[in-house]
Amino acid sequence: MSEVIEQIKQQIEANTVLLYMKGNPNQPQCGFSARTVQALMEVGKRFAYVDILSNPEIRANLPAYANWPTFPQLWVNGELVGGCDIITEMAENGELKELIDAAVPDEA
């Protein structure tokens, strides 16, 4: 198990904006992941993702590591931002764009 936790830590550290989701951004495998991806796409910055359906060890261990029971999970700058409801609300009030714009500088 500790190898999986180490892998999760490395993924979070290596990616400024990381979404743990079911499926991938082009083919989300659940409505919550689809809505979260949509909110991120509207911000217009690159983000990394991990498909938890094809990574069952991560799916099993991430909720305990994050102390967050559900997916998707959005991480920005090593901090858990939250799941679908939080991300959707942040997208609606502009906080998501502010958070990601601050974390990810404009690409030249």
Contact map, one row per residue, 1 for C-alpha under 8 A:
111110000000000000000000000000000000000000000000000000000000100000000000000000000000000000000000000000000000
111111000000000000000000000000000000000000000000000000000000000000000000000000000000000000000000000000000000
111111100000000000000000000000000000000000000000000000000000000000000000000000000000000000000000000000000000
111111110000000000000000000000000000000000000000000000001100100000000000000000000000000000000000000000000000
111111111000000000000000000000000000000000000000000000000100110010000000000000000000000000000000000000000000
011111111100000000000000000000000000000000000000000000000000000000000000000000000000000000000000000000000000
001111111110000000000000000000000000000000000000000000000000000000000000000000000000000000000000000000000000
000111111111000000000000000000000000000000000000000000000100010000000000000000000000000000000000000000000000
000011111111100000000000000000000000000000000000000000000000000000000000000000000000000000000000000000000000
000001111111110000000000000000000000000000000000000000000000000000000000000000000000000000000000000000000000
000000111111111001000000000000000000000000000000000000000000000000000000000000000000000000000000000000000000
000000011111111101000000000000000000000000000000000000000000000000000000001011000000000000000000000000000000
000000001111111100000000000000000000000000000000000000000000000000000000000011000000000000000000000000000000
000000000111111100000000000000000000000000000000000000000000000000000000000000000000000000000000000000000000
000000000011111111000000000000000000000000000011000000000000000000000000000010000000000000000000000000000000
000000000001111111000000000000000000000000000010000000000000000000000000001111000000000000000000000000110000
000000000000001111100000000000000000000000000111000000000000000000000000011110000000000000000000000100110000
000000000011001111110000000000000000000000000011110000000000000000000000011100000000000000000000000000000000
000000000000000011111000000000000000000000000011110000000000000000000001111000000000000000000000000000000000
000000000000000001111100000000000000000000000000111100000000000000000011110000000000000000000000000000000000
000000000000000000111111000100001000000000000000111100000000000000000011100000000000000000000000000000000000
000000000000000000011111000111001000000000000000001110000000000000000011000000000000000000000000000000000000
000000000000000000001111101111001000000000000000001110000000000000000000000000000000000000000000000000000000
000000000000000000001111111110000000000000000000111000000000000000000000000000000000000000000000000000000000
000000000000000000000011111100000100100000000000100000000000000000000000000000000000000000000000000000000000
000000000000000000000001111100000000000000000000000000000000000000000000000000000000000000000000000000000000
000000000000000000000011111110000000000000000000000000000000000000000000000000000000000000000000000000000000
000000000000000000001111111111101100000000000000000000000000000000000000000000000000000000000000000000000000
000000000000000000000111001111101100000000000000000000000000000000000000000000000000000000000000000000000000
000000000000000000000110000111111100000000000000000000000000000000000000000000000000000000000000000000000000
000000000000000000000000000111111110000000000000000000000000000000000000000000000000000000000000000000000000
000000000000000000000000000001111111000000000000000000000000000000000011000000000001000000000000000000000000
000000000000000000001110000111111111100000000000000000000000000000000011000000000001000000000000000000000000
000000000000000000000000100111111111110000000000000000000000000000000000000000000000000000000000000000000000
000000000000000000000000000000111111111000000000000000000000000000000000000000000001000100000000000000000000
000000000000000000000000000000011111111100000000000000000000000000000001000000000011001100000000000000000000
000000000000000000000000100000001111111110000000000000000000000000000000000000000000000000000000000000000000
000000000000000000000000000000000111111111000000000000000000000000000000000000000000000000000000000000000000
000000000000000000000000000000000011111111100000000000000000000000000000000000000000001100100000000000000000
000000000000000000000000000000000001111111111010000000000000000000000000000000000000000000000001000000000000
000000000000000000000000000000000000111111111000000000000000000000000000000000000000000000000000000000000000
000000000000000000000000000000000000011111110000000000000000000000000000000000000000000000000000000000000000
000000000000000000000000000000000000001111111000000000000000000000000000000000000000000000000001100100000000
000000000000000000000000000000000000000111111100000000000000000000000000000000000000000000000000000000000000
000000000000000000000000000000000000000110111110000000000000000000000000000000000000000000000000000110010000
000000000000000010000000000000000000000000011111000000000000000000000000000000000000000000000000000000000000
000000000000001111100000000000000000000100001111100000000000000000000000000000000000000000000000000000000000
000000000000001011100000000000000000000000000111110000000000000000000000000000000000000000000000000000000000
000000000000000001111001100000000000000000000011111000000000000000000000000000000000000000000000000000000000
000000000000000001111001000000000000000000000001111100100000000000000000000000000000000000000000000000000000
000000000000000000011111000000000000000000000000111111100000000000000000000000000000000000000000000000000000
000000000000000000011110000000000000000000000000011111110110000000000000000000000000000000000000000000000000
000000000000000000000110000000000000000000000000001111110010000000000000000000000000000000000000000000000000
000000000000000000000000000000000000000000000000001111110000000000000000000000000000000000000000000000000000
000000000000000000000000000000000000000000000000011111111110000000000000000000000000000000000000000000000000
000000000000000000000000000000000000000000000000000111111111000000000000000000000000000000000000000000000000
000100000000000000000000000000000000000000000000000000111111100000000000000000000000000000000000000000000000
000110010000000000000000000000000000000000000000000100111111110000000000000000000000000000000000000000000000
000000000000000000000000000000000000000000000000000110111111111000000000000000000000000000000000000000000000
000000000000000000000000000000000000000000000000000000011111111000000000000000000000000000000000000000000000
100110000000000000000000000000000000000000000000000000001111111110000000000000000000000000000000000000000000
000010010000000000000000000000000000000000000000000000000111111111100000000000000000000000000000000000000000
000000000000000000000000000000000000000000000000000000000011111111111100000000000000000000000000000000000000
000000000000000000000000000000000000000000000000000000000000111111111000000000000000000000000000000000000000
000010000000000000000000000000000000000000000000000000000000111111110000000000000000000000000000000000000000
000000000000000000000000000000000000000000000000000000000000011111111000000000010000000000000000000000000000
000000000000000000000000000000000000000000000000000000000000011111111000000000000000000000000000000000000000
000000000000000000000000000000000000000000000000000000000000001111111100000000000100000000000000000000000000
000000000000000000000000000000000000000000000000000000000000001101111110000000000000000000000000000000000000
000000000000000000000000000000000000000000000000000000000000001000011111100000000010000000000000000000000000
000000000000000000011100000000011000000000000000000000000000000000001111100000000011000000000000000000000000
000000000000000000111100000000011001000000000000000000000000000000000111110000000011000000000000000000000000
000000000000000000111000000000000000000000000000000000000000000000000111111000011111000000000000000000000000
000000000000000011110000000000000000000000000000000000000000000000000001111100011110001000000000000000000000
000000000001000111100000000000000000000000000000000000000000000000000000111111111100000000000000000000000000
000000000000000111000000000000000000000000000000000000000000000000000000011111111000000000000000000100100000
000000000001101110000000000000000000000000000000000000000000000000000000001111100000000000000000000000100000
000000000001100100000000000000000000000000000000000000000000000000000000001111110000000000000000000000000000
000000000000000000000000000000000000000000000000000000000000000000000000001111111000000000000000000000000000
000000000000000000000000000000000000000000000000000000000000000001000000111101111100000000000000000000000000
000000000000000000000000000000000000000000000000000000000000000000000000111100111110011000000000000000000000
000000000000000000000000000000000000000000000000000000000000000000010000111000011111111000000000000000000000
000000000000000000000000000000000001000000000000000000000000000000000111110000001111111000000000000000000000
000000000000000000000000000000011011000000000000000000000000000000000011100000000111111100000000000000000000
000000000000000000000000000000000000000000000000000000000000000000000000000000000111111110000000000000000000
000000000000000000000000000000000000000000000000000000000000000000000000000000001111111111000000000000000000
000000000000000000000000000000000001001000000000000000000000000000000000010000001111111111100001000000000000
000000000000000000000000000000000011001000000000000000000000000000000000000000000001111111110000000000000000
000000000000000000000000000000000000000000000000000000000000000000000000000000000000111111111000000000000000
000000000000000000000000000000000000000000000000000000000000000000000000000000000000011111111111000000000000
000000000000000000000000000000000000001000000000000000000000000000000000000000000000001111111111100000000000
000000000000000000000000000000000000000000000000000000000000000000000000000000000000000111111110000000000000
000000000000000000000000000000000000000000000000000000000000000000000000000000000000000011111111000000000000
000000000000000000000000000000000000000000000000000000000000000000000000000000000000000001111111110000000000
000000000000000000000000000000000000000000000000000000000000000000000000000000000000000001111111111000000000
000000000000000000000000000000000000000100100000000000000000000000000000000000000000001001101111111100000000
000000000000000000000000000000000000000000100000000000000000000000000000000000000000000000100111111110000000
000000000000000000000000000000000000000000000000000000000000000000000000000000000000000000000111111111000000
000000000000000000000000000000000000000000000000000000000000000000000000000000000000000000000011111111100000
000000000000000010000000000000000000000000101000000000000000000000000000000100000000000000000001111111110000
000000000000000000000000000000000000000000001000000000000000000000000000000000000000000000000000111111111100
000000000000000000000000000000000000000000000000000000000000000000000000000000000000000000000000011111111000
000000000000000110000000000000000000000000000000000000000000000000000000000110000000000000000000001111111000
000000000000000110000000000000000000000000001000000000000000000000000000000000000000000000000000000111111100
000000000000000000000000000000000000000000000000000000000000000000000000000000000000000000000000000011111110
000000000000000000000000000000000000000000000000000000000000000000000000000000000000000000000000000010011111
000000000000000000000000000000000000000000000000000000000000000000000000000000000000000000000000000000001111
000000000000000000000000000000000000000000000000000000000000000000000000000000000000000000000000000000000111
